[in-house]
Amino acid sequence: MSASSARRLAATVLAAGAIVSAAALPAMAYDRDGDRHQRRSSVEISAVQADSPGPENGSNRSLNREWIEITNNHRRAVNLDGWTLRDRDGNRYRFDNVRLAGRATVRIHTGVGRDTHTDLYQDRRHYVWDNHSDTATLRNDHRDEVDTESWGRGRHHHR
């Protein structure tokens, strides 16, 4: 093989490698605000009940009727250890030793209770989520924003 043929072959191999590498990069998308972000995570805030049904009298029963659901839409389980859920005022719930099965949902209640695979409790004595306007932000253990849900004034869409 001549030197020029070897150079052409090497250039072809490098070009093919560059094309394959570019195709392997994560897909990027733009949200409604024009911000660039990676494809949506398989874990999301799937439902919010910020306004506890019935009288808001501060009882544990009323506090536990205020909740947020987190759903894993993927087939594989996700370890939520170290993930956080925050409101706009900075109240934070930290997930400890929680494994969310594939295609499963967990409900995070505000009040006191015993954690199960389907229900977790923040063990708070006061309401967290504002009935009229608030934002719930889910972050992973690297502090990356996974999902956000807002309601009321200044509402913006799911991420």
C-alpha positions as CSV (number, residue, x, y, z in Angstrom):
1,M,0.0,0.0,0.0
2,S,1.4,3.4,-1.0
3,A,1.8,6.3,1.5
4,S,-1.0,8.3,-0.2
5,S,-3.4,5.3,0.0
6,A,-2.6,4.8,3.7
7,R,-3.3,8.5,4.3
8,R,-6.6,8.3,2.4
9,L,-7.6,5.2,4.4
10,A,-6.7,6.8,7.7
11,A,-8.7,10.0,6.8
12,T,-11.7,7.8,5.9
13,V,-11.5,5.9,9.2
14,L,-11.2,9.2,11.2
15,A,-14.2,10.7,9.3
16,A,-16.3,7.6,9.9
17,G,-15.4,7.8,13.6
18,A,-16.4,11.4,13.8
19,I,-19.8,10.6,12.3
20,V,-20.4,7.7,14.7
21,S,-19.3,9.9,17.7
22,A,-21.7,12.7,16.7
23,A,-24.6,10.3,16.4
24,A,-23.9,9.0,19.9
25,L,-24.2,12.4,21.6
26,P,-27.2,12.9,23.7
27,A,-30.2,14.5,22.0
28,M,-30.8,18.1,22.9
29,A,-34.1,19.9,22.7
30,Y,-35.4,23.4,23.3
31,D,-38.2,24.2,25.8
32,R,-40.8,26.9,25.2
33,D,-38.5,29.5,26.7
34,G,-35.8,28.6,24.2
35,D,-33.5,27.1,26.9
36,R,-31.6,24.0,25.7
37,H,-31.9,20.9,27.8
38,Q,-31.4,17.1,27.5
39,R,-34.3,14.8,26.8
40,R,-36.7,14.5,29.7
41,S,-35.8,12.2,32.5
42,S,-37.7,9.0,32.9
43,V,-38.5,10.2,36.5
44,E,-41.0,13.0,36.8
45,I,-43.4,14.9,39.0
46,S,-46.6,13.2,37.8
47,A,-49.3,14.7,40.1
48,V,-49.7,17.4,42.8
49,Q,-52.3,17.9,45.4
50,A,-51.3,21.1,47.1
51,D,-54.8,22.0,48.4
52,S,-55.7,19.4,51.0
53,P,-59.3,18.4,50.6
54,G,-61.6,19.3,53.5
55,P,-60.8,21.7,56.3
56,E,-57.1,22.8,56.5
57,N,-57.0,22.5,60.3
58,G,-53.3,21.5,60.6
59,S,-54.2,17.9,61.7
60,N,-51.9,15.2,60.5
61,R,-54.7,13.7,58.4
62,S,-55.1,17.1,56.6
63,L,-51.3,17.4,56.2
64,N,-51.1,14.0,54.6
65,R,-53.8,14.9,52.1
66,E,-51.2,17.4,50.7
67,W,-48.9,15.4,48.5
68,I,-46.8,15.2,45.4
69,E,-46.3,12.0,43.2
70,I,-43.1,11.0,41.6
71,T,-43.3,8.5,38.8
72,N,-40.5,6.4,37.2
73,N,-41.6,5.9,33.5
74,H,-38.7,3.6,32.7
75,R,-38.6,-0.2,33.0
76,R,-35.6,-0.2,35.3
77,A,-35.7,0.8,39.0
78,V,-34.1,4.2,40.0
79,N,-32.3,4.8,43.2
80,L,-33.6,8.1,44.6
81,D,-31.1,8.2,47.5
82,G,-29.9,11.8,47.9
83,W,-32.6,13.3,45.6
84,T,-34.5,16.3,46.8
85,L,-38.0,17.8,46.4
86,R,-38.2,21.5,47.1
87,D,-40.9,24.2,47.1
88,R,-40.4,27.8,46.1
89,D,-39.8,28.9,49.7
90,G,-36.9,26.5,50.0
91,N,-38.5,23.8,52.1
92,R,-36.7,20.6,51.2
93,Y,-37.5,16.9,51.4
94,R,-34.5,14.5,51.0
95,F,-35.0,11.0,49.8
96,D,-33.1,8.4,51.9
97,N,-32.7,4.8,50.9
98,V,-35.6,5.0,48.4
99,R,-35.6,2.7,45.3
100,L,-38.4,3.4,42.9
101,A,-39.3,0.4,40.9
102,G,-39.7,0.6,37.1
103,R,-43.1,2.0,36.0
104,A,-43.9,2.8,39.6
105,T,-45.2,5.9,41.5
106,V,-44.5,7.1,45.0
107,R,-46.6,9.7,46.8
108,I,-44.7,12.1,49.2
109,H,-47.1,13.3,51.9
110,T,-46.4,16.4,54.0
111,G,-47.4,15.0,57.4
112,V,-46.1,12.3,59.7
113,G,-46.4,8.6,58.8
114,R,-44.7,5.3,58.2
115,D,-42.8,5.1,54.8
116,T,-43.8,2.3,52.4
117,H,-42.9,1.5,48.8
118,T,-45.9,3.6,47.6
119,D,-46.1,6.4,50.3
120,L,-43.3,8.5,51.9
121,Y,-43.8,11.1,54.6
122,Q,-41.9,14.4,55.2
123,D,-42.8,14.2,58.9
124,R,-43.8,17.9,59.0
125,R,-46.2,19.6,61.3
126,H,-47.0,22.5,58.9
127,Y,-48.2,22.7,55.3
128,V,-45.5,23.0,52.6
129,W,-47.2,23.5,49.3
130,D,-49.1,26.8,48.7
131,N,-52.6,26.2,47.5
132,H,-52.7,29.1,45.1
133,S,-49.2,29.3,43.6
134,D,-46.1,27.3,44.1
135,T,-43.3,25.4,42.3
136,A,-42.1,21.8,43.1
137,T,-38.6,21.1,41.9
138,L,-37.1,17.5,41.8
139,R,-33.3,17.3,41.8
140,N,-31.1,14.2,41.6
141,D,-28.2,13.3,43.9
142,H,-25.9,15.5,41.7
143,R,-28.3,18.5,42.3
144,D,-29.3,18.5,38.6
145,E,-32.9,19.6,38.0
146,V,-34.9,16.5,36.9
147,D,-38.4,18.0,36.8
148,T,-40.4,21.1,37.8
149,E,-44.1,21.6,38.2
150,S,-45.8,24.9,38.9
151,W,-49.3,26.0,39.6
152,G,-51.2,29.2,40.1
153,R,-49.7,32.7,39.4
154,G,-46.5,32.7,37.4
155,R,-47.2,29.1,36.4
156,H,-44.8,27.5,33.9
157,H,-45.0,24.1,32.2
158,H,-43.5,20.8,33.1
159,R,-39.8,20.7,32.1
